[in-house]
């Protein structure tokens, strides 16, 4: 199974982006409105300039209570791990675990085509295991 399969299975394929010049308050609004844990940072919605998550906000809030007066650029992660759509799901699971990241933008020919969360990856793996279980169960109970 590839990451493109995970993207196809998502009910909401919209990738919400935020400009690096946006305020952290605007970021918080977008995270809440879209019920997501991270946003891709992009001026044009096509090229990945960074990623910013709830974790980034919390970590900066811990150090500096005035973080809500900053811009997204001040708290985002600029060194973003991305993957192409043909990445095997198991490979991305290992990478997400090793790098301790929960969201990975999917990029094809330098352009943003989606984003997968650890929840998306786990759901796809559970679905795959349930399918295999059902197939084995069907095989075992054939007359």
SVG drawing of the C-alpha trace seen along z (x, -y; Angstrom):
<svg xmlns="http://www.w3.org/2000/svg" viewBox="-19 -40 34 68">
<polyline fill="none" stroke="black" stroke-width="0.4" points="0.0,0.0 1.3,-3.5 0.6,-6.9 -1.4,-7.8 -3.9,-5.0 -4.1,-6.7 -4.8,-10.0 -7.5,-8.5 -9.2,-7.0 -9.4,-10.2 -12.9,-11.7 -11.5,-15.3 -8.6,-15.7 -8.3,-19.5 -4.8,-20.6 -5.2,-23.7 -2.3,-26.0 -1.2,-29.2 1.1,-32.0 4.3,-32.4 3.3,-36.0 0.0,-35.1 -0.4,-35.7 -0.3,-32.8 -3.9,-33.8 -4.9,-33.2 -3.2,-29.9 -5.1,-28.8 -8.3,-29.8 -7.5,-27.7 -6.5,-24.7 -9.8,-24.9 -12.0,-25.6 -10.6,-22.7 -10.2,-20.4 -6.6,-19.5 -3.4,-19.3 -1.0,-20.9 -1.0,-23.2 1.4,-23.4 3.1,-26.8 2.9,-28.1 2.4,-31.5 0.8,-30.1 -0.8,-26.9 1.4,-24.9 5.0,-25.0 5.9,-23.8 7.8,-26.4 7.3,-24.8 4.8,-23.1 3.3,-24.3 1.5,-22.2 -0.3,-22.5 2.9,-21.2 4.9,-24.1 2.4,-26.5 2.5,-24.8 6.3,-24.6 6.7,-28.2 3.9,-29.2 5.9,-27.4 9.0,-29.5 7.2,-32.7 3.7,-33.5 3.5,-36.2 3.8,-33.7 0.2,-34.6 1.6,-38.0 4.1,-36.4 3.9,-35.3 3.7,-31.7 7.3,-32.1 8.6,-32.6 7.3,-29.2 7.1,-26.9 9.4,-24.1 11.2,-25.0 13.0,-21.7 10.0,-19.7 10.1,-16.0 7.9,-15.4 7.2,-12.3 6.1,-11.5 2.8,-9.8 4.5,-6.5 6.0,-6.1 5.1,-2.7 3.0,-3.2 5.2,-1.0 8.3,-3.2 6.5,-6.4 5.3,-4.8 8.9,-4.0 10.0,-7.5 7.3,-9.2 8.2,-7.1 11.9,-7.7 11.6,-11.5 8.7,-11.8 6.5,-13.7 2.7,-13.3 2.1,-15.1 3.9,-14.7 3.1,-16.8 2.9,-14.8 4.7,-16.4 4.8,-15.5 7.2,-17.3 7.8,-20.0 4.1,-20.7 1.9,-20.0 -0.7,-17.3 -1.8,-16.2 -0.9,-15.7 -1.0,-12.5 -1.2,-12.3 -0.2,-9.4 -3.9,-8.8 -4.4,-8.4 -1.5,-5.9 -2.8,-3.9 -6.3,-3.8 -5.0,-2.5 -3.0,0.2 -6.0,1.3 -8.2,1.4 -5.6,3.5 -5.3,5.9 -9.1,6.2 -9.3,7.0 -6.6,9.7 -8.4,11.2 -11.7,11.3 -10.0,13.0 -8.4,15.6 -11.7,16.1 -13.5,16.6 -10.9,19.1 -11.0,21.1 -14.8,21.3 -15.2,22.4 -16.8,25.8"/>
</svg>
